Amino acid sequence: MPRGRSPDGEHALSNAERQARYRARRKAQVVPSLIRTRRPIDRRSRPQRWRDAVEALQTLQADYADWLDALPDSLRDSATVEALEAIVDLDLTPLADIVLPQGYGRD
C-alpha cells in the first residue's frame, strides 16, 4: 500500500517545486487585516470607582434577595438557599459609609 497522496501530475513534485507551490498559494491568499483595539481607559477617580463598586454590590445583593424570595418551598433546605441567605445577610452599609480622601490636599 503506497504512502501519502498520489501525485497530481505525471511525476511527484520535488521539494523545491512543492515549496514554490506553497509560497504561491500563500501569496494568493488574502490576509485579513489585523485590527487591534485597546480597552477604553477607566478615567474615573478611585473614590468614584469605590462608590460604583459598592453600588454594584448592593444591586447584586438586592437581586439575590429577590431570587431567595422567589424560590419554592421545596428548595428551602438546599445549598443554594444557604448561599443566598449568606449573601443577603451581609451588611454592606459600612462599605457604603466609607468616604475616601480626595488626595493631594483636596480633602
C-alpha positions, 0 to 999 in steps of 0.5 A, a space after each residue: 500500500 503506497 504512502 501519502 497522496 498520489 501525485 497530481 501530475 505525471 511525476 511527484 513534485 520535488 521539494 523545491 517545486 512543492 515549496 514554490 507551490 506553497 509560497 504561491 498559494 500563500 501569496 494568493 491568499 488574502 490576509 485579513 487585516 489585523 485590527 487591534 483595539 485597546 480597552 477604553 481607559 477607566 478615567 474615573 477617580 478611585 473614590 468614584 470607582 469605590 462608590 460604583 463598586 459598592 453600588 454594584 454590590 448592593 444591586 447584586 445583593 438586592 437581586 439575590 434577595 429577590 431570587 431567595 424570595 422567589 424560590 419554592 418551598 421545596 428548595 428551602 433546605 438546599 445549598 443554594 438557599 444557604 448561599 443566598 441567605 449568606 449573601 443577603 445577610 451581609 451588611 454592606 452599609 459600612 462599605 457604603 459609609 466609607 468616604 475616601 480622601 480626595 488626595 493631594 490636599 483636596 480633602 
